[in-house]
Amino acid sequence: MTRTQQGAAGAVLALGLVAAFYVWARSGTTSTASAAGTAPPGPAGPVGTEPDVPRIDLGRLESPKARSGAGRRDLFDFGVAPTPPPTPPPAIVATPVGPPLPPPAPTPTPLPPLTVRYVGAIEDKRGLKVAVFLTDKEEVLTGQAGQLVGNRFRIVRIGLESVDIQEVGSEQTRRIPLGGK
């Protein structure tokens, strides 16, 4: 037998099993009398067992029906919405009046934009660092920590990737990153 013939035989066998299971499940358990085609009068099955058809409790029809809120609303009945109860006016709470608050501390004036870029730093064998700046007019400015550069700012600290400067006449320091303004 070839591989395709084996697959076809397996498929036929599987279909046969499915059909047999379907017939078995649909037939259920039947008595020999109903299998012969003649059903005895009266309830089906042996005496003392429940019939296949459930009993209907007809006594419930006579009893009063329970009230439920389900299904009482008509979706298509339009009308005026019920008025909500009036809300009570809010209670007035007296706020204590104290001495006036002191004026806020003045904020420091923002620094004007710098027109220099930090290009980098050079360090010699003695560990002396020199910062190199480039102005917007393409002028090169150099200076060490503590020196006044371009009569405009003082170098506070020279780091690896940034320099801290302080503008003349101001106590605020500003950090300029490498290559930034």
N, C-alpha and C positions, 0 to 999 in steps of 0.2 A: 504494500500500500504506500502510495506517495504521501508527502506531507500535506498537500492540498486535499487529498481524499480523506486523510485523517481529520483535518479541520472541518470538512463538510460533514463527516459522520458525527463529530462532536457537536456541531451546531444542530443537527437533526435530533440527536439525543437530548440536548438541552431544551429544544422546543417541545419535544414529547413530554419531558418532565414538567415543564411549565403548564402544558395543556392538562396533564393528569392532575396536577395540584389544583388548577382552576376548577375542574369538574368535581373533584373531591370537596373543595371548599364550598362550592355552590350547592351541592346536594345535601350536605349535613348528614345527620343520622335520621334515617327513615325506618318506619316499621315495615315488616314484611307485607302487611295488608296494603299499605299505601304504595309499596313498590309494585304490587300486583295490579294496581289501578283501581281497586275497590276500597273505599274508606268506610270504616264502620261508623254508624251513627253515634253522636255524642262527642264528648271531649276526646281529643287525640292523645295517644300515649297511654301508658299504664296508669292504673288507678293510684291516686295519692301523689302524683307529680303535677307540677304546674303546666298549664297548656302553653303552646307557643305564642298565643295571642294574649297580650296583657289585658287585665280587667280594667274597666273604666269605672271610677268611683262616681256614680250618679248622684250620690248624696251631696256632693259639693255644689251641684247645680242649685239646690234648694237653699243653701246657706247664703247669708248676706255677703256682698262683695266687700273686700277691704278697700279703704280709701288710700290712694297713693297720689303723689303729686306728678307722677310721670304722665305725659301726654295731655295735660290740662291746658297747655299754652297753645294758642293759635298763632302761628307764624304770620298769617296773612291778615290778622286783625290789627289795623293801625288805629291809633288813637293818641290822645294827649298823655304824655308821661305823667305819672303821679308827682305832685310837687314835693320836694324834699322838705323836711322840717327846717325851720329857720335856725341858722347857727347863732349862738349867743355872741354878743359883741366881745372882743378881746378885753381882758381886764387891763386897765392902765396901771402900769407899774412906774412909780416915781423913781427916777434915777438920781442917786445922790450927786450933788454938785460939789466938787472939791476945788482945790486951787488949780489954776490953769497949768497945763503941762508945760515944762520948759521946752523951748524950741529945739529941734533936733540939731545934732552937731553938724557943722557944715562939711559937706563931702569934699575931699581933695579935688582940686581942679585936674581935669584929665590932661595928660601930657600931649603936646603936639606930636604929630607923626614924625618919626625920624626919617631922615633922608640918607641914612647910611646902611650898608649891608656888612655883616660880619663875614669876612672871607676865610679867615682861619688864624692860626697862631703858630709862631715859630719858637722853638726852645733850643737854647745853646747847651754846651756841655756843662756849664755851671748851674743849669736849671732855671735860667732866666727866661721867662716867657714874654713874647712880644705879640700883641694882637694886631691884626691887619684888617682895616675897614676900607670900603669903597663907597664914595659919595655918589649922589645922583648925577653929579657933573663929571664923573669918571676920575675923581681925584683919589689917590691912595693915601690913607692916614694910618700911622702906626703909633703904638704906645704900650707902656707897661702898666701893671696894676698900680693905681694911685696917681697916675699922670693925667693931666688935662689934655684932651685931644681936640683939635680944631676949635679951641676957645668955646666949645659948646657943651661937652660932657666929660666926665671923669670916669676912668675905668676902675671899677670896684674889684672885680674878680675875673680871672680868665680860666675857664674850664676846658674840658676836652671837646665838647660839642656846642658850647654856648659861652657868652660873655655877659657879665652883669655891668651895667653902666648907670651913672647918676648924672642927670642934667644939671648944669650950673644954675644955682639959685633955687633948686628944688631938693627936697630930702627923699624923694621917691626914686627907687631903683627900678630898672627895667632890664629884663633878660632878652637878649637877642640870640636866636638859634643860629647855628652854622648855615650860611647861605641865605638867611632870612633877613627881613627888614624889621 
